[in-house]
Structures are given as structure tokens and as C-alpha cells.
Amino acid sequence: MPRKIAIQGFTLIELMITISLLGILAAIALPSFQDMIVQSRLRSQTNELIGAVQYARAEAIKRNQTIRLCATASATSTSCAAGNWGNWVVLDSGDNAIRRGGIPATLKLTSTLQDNTLRFLPTGLNNISAGNDSLNLCSPTGSGNTARSIQIGSSGRTTITPSSGCP
């Protein structure tokens, strides 16, 4: 008499149900994951910009000279440029670059600074008008709070205000 051999494994129906459930879970999780990536990029770049502002102020005091933080046309440029903040540079009074940075193409940085330049005097104070000037970082993708406004006070103090969407 032949022996019955128990076959172990998944049936086709069990496998299809499992794959369907995984697909549904992935469809639910993917938008949240993309938003998490956008929020992480915004936090990282906001912190980098705040660090650059604080660095420029500290260098102005340390070197006893006017230090500028401004937009540049390219990653290697040592002159301030009006318009796009795709790249930025911290310059000493001799126009020597002492720190550089850039903004990823997925984010957009604008400012309300006169000539796109933030100047710190040797006293640590800057040339900002009555608290109206800021750096505005945003992501055209994602949902929720996808923009950060970094207000810079006359003493160099920074505050961050989250908002939704790019202007």
C-alpha cells in the first residue's frame, strides 16, 4: 500500500492573499514615508542654515570684521549674487570664502534680505531691518508643513516658523 506523503508549503491562494495584503500595506505606508523624507530634508537644511547664520555672527565677533552670508551663482563662487539661493557662502571682509553650502534641487530657498546678503558687524549685530527679514525654505512636494521660515533678529537670534506649501 502506498504511503501518503504530506506536502508542506503554501497554496497558490494563500500566496496571492499574502501578496495582496503586502500591496495594500505598502500603498498606505508609501505616502507617509515620502512625507517623512521631505520633513527630514527640511529639518536638515534648516539646521544647516541656522548653523551658517550663527557661524557668520561668531566669525564677525572673533575676527573683528564684517562677515557676510549670501547667495552665490555657483558652488565655487566667492561673490554674492542676486536671485537664486541654490548655493550660499560665508565671506570675510576680503571676500575670502570661509564656509560654503548648497540647497538640494528638491528644496527651494528664498530670502527677504536686501541684496540677498546678511551682514554681521564686528559687534555681532547685523543690518537686518526691524525683524522683517528671513530665509524661507520650502519643498514643492509632500503634504502638511513643507516650508520653514527662519527669521533672523538684529542680534542674530533665529526663530523657525513652520508653514504649509511653497509660496
C-alpha positions in Angstrom: 0.0 0.0 0.0 1.5 3.4 -1.0 2.4 5.8 1.8 0.9 9.2 1.9 3.5 11.9 1.9 2.5 15.2 3.5 3.4 18.1 1.2 4.3 21.2 3.1 4.2 24.7 1.7 1.8 27.4 0.6 -1.1 27.1 -1.7 -1.5 29.5 -4.6 -4.5 31.1 -2.9 -2.6 31.7 0.3 0.3 33.2 -1.6 -2.0 35.6 -3.5 -3.7 36.7 -0.4 -0.4 37.4 1.3 0.9 39.4 -1.7 -2.4 41.4 -1.8 -2.1 42.3 1.8 1.5 43.4 1.4 0.5 45.6 -1.6 -2.3 47.3 0.4 0.1 47.9 3.4 2.7 49.4 1.0 0.2 51.7 -0.7 -0.8 53.0 2.7 2.7 53.4 4.1 4.4 55.0 1.0 2.9 58.5 1.2 3.7 58.7 4.9 7.3 57.6 4.1 7.7 60.2 1.4 6.4 62.9 3.8 8.9 61.7 6.4 11.7 62.1 3.9 10.6 65.7 2.9 10.3 66.6 6.6 13.8 65.2 7.3 15.3 67.2 4.4 13.6 70.4 5.6 14.9 69.9 9.2 18.4 69.1 8.0 18.7 72.1 5.7 17.1 74.4 8.2 19.6 73.4 10.8 22.4 73.9 8.3 21.2 77.4 7.5 20.9 78.3 11.2 24.4 77.0 11.7 25.7 79.2 8.9 24.0 82.3 10.4 25.4 81.5 13.8 28.8 80.8 12.3 28.9 84.1 10.4 28.0 86.0 13.5 30.6 84.2 15.6 33.3 84.8 13.0 32.4 88.5 12.8 33.0 88.9 16.5 36.1 86.7 16.5 37.8 88.3 13.6 36.5 91.8 14.5 35.4 92.4 10.9 32.2 92.4 8.8 31.2 88.9 7.7 28.6 88.2 5.0 26.3 85.3 4.4 24.9 85.5 0.8 23.6 83.6 -2.2 26.1 82.7 -4.9 25.7 81.8 -8.5 27.7 78.6 -8.2 29.2 76.3 -5.6 32.7 77.7 -6.1 31.8 81.4 -6.5 33.2 83.9 -4.0 30.8 86.8 -4.9 27.3 87.4 -3.8 24.6 87.0 -6.5 21.0 88.3 -6.5 18.3 85.8 -7.0 18.6 82.0 -6.5 19.8 80.7 -3.2 20.8 77.3 -4.7 24.3 77.9 -3.2 25.4 80.1 -0.4 28.8 81.3 1.0 30.1 83.0 4.2 32.7 85.6 3.2 35.1 87.6 5.3 35.9 91.3 4.6 38.5 90.4 2.0 35.9 88.3 0.0 37.5 85.1 1.0 35.1 82.1 1.4 35.2 80.7 4.9 32.2 78.4 4.6 30.0 77.2 1.8 26.8 75.3 1.4 24.1 74.4 -1.0 20.5 73.6 -1.2 19.4 70.3 -2.8 17.4 70.6 -6.0 14.3 69.2 -4.3 14.1 72.3 -2.0 13.8 76.0 -2.7 15.3 78.8 -0.6 14.3 82.4 -0.9 15.0 85.4 1.3 13.7 88.8 2.1 17.3 90.1 2.8 18.4 93.2 1.0 20.7 92.2 -1.9 20.3 88.5 -0.7 23.1 89.3 1.8 23.2 89.1 5.6 26.0 91.2 7.1 27.2 90.8 10.6 29.2 93.7 12.0 32.2 93.2 14.4 29.8 93.8 17.3 27.7 90.7 16.3 24.8 92.9 15.2 23.5 92.8 11.7 22.0 95.0 9.0 18.5 93.5 9.2 15.5 95.8 9.2 13.0 95.6 12.0 12.5 91.8 12.1 11.0 91.6 8.6 13.9 89.7 7.0 14.0 85.9 6.8 15.3 82.9 4.9 12.4 80.8 3.5 13.0 77.2 2.8 10.3 75.0 1.2 9.6 71.8 -0.6 7.2 71.7 -3.5 6.4 68.0 -2.7 4.9 66.5 0.3 1.9 67.4 2.4 1.5 69.2 5.7 4.2 71.7 6.9 6.5 71.7 3.9 8.0 75.1 4.5 10.2 76.7 7.1 10.7 80.4 7.6 13.9 81.3 9.5 13.5 84.8 11.0 16.8 86.5 11.9 16.8 89.2 14.5 19.1 92.2 14.6 21.3 90.4 17.3 21.5 87.2 15.1 18.9 85.3 17.1 17.0 82.9 14.8 13.4 81.6 15.1 11.8 79.0 12.9 8.2 79.1 11.8 6.7 76.1 10.0 4.1 76.6 7.3 2.5 74.7 4.5 3.5 74.8 0.9 5.8 76.9 -1.2 4.9 80.5 -1.9 
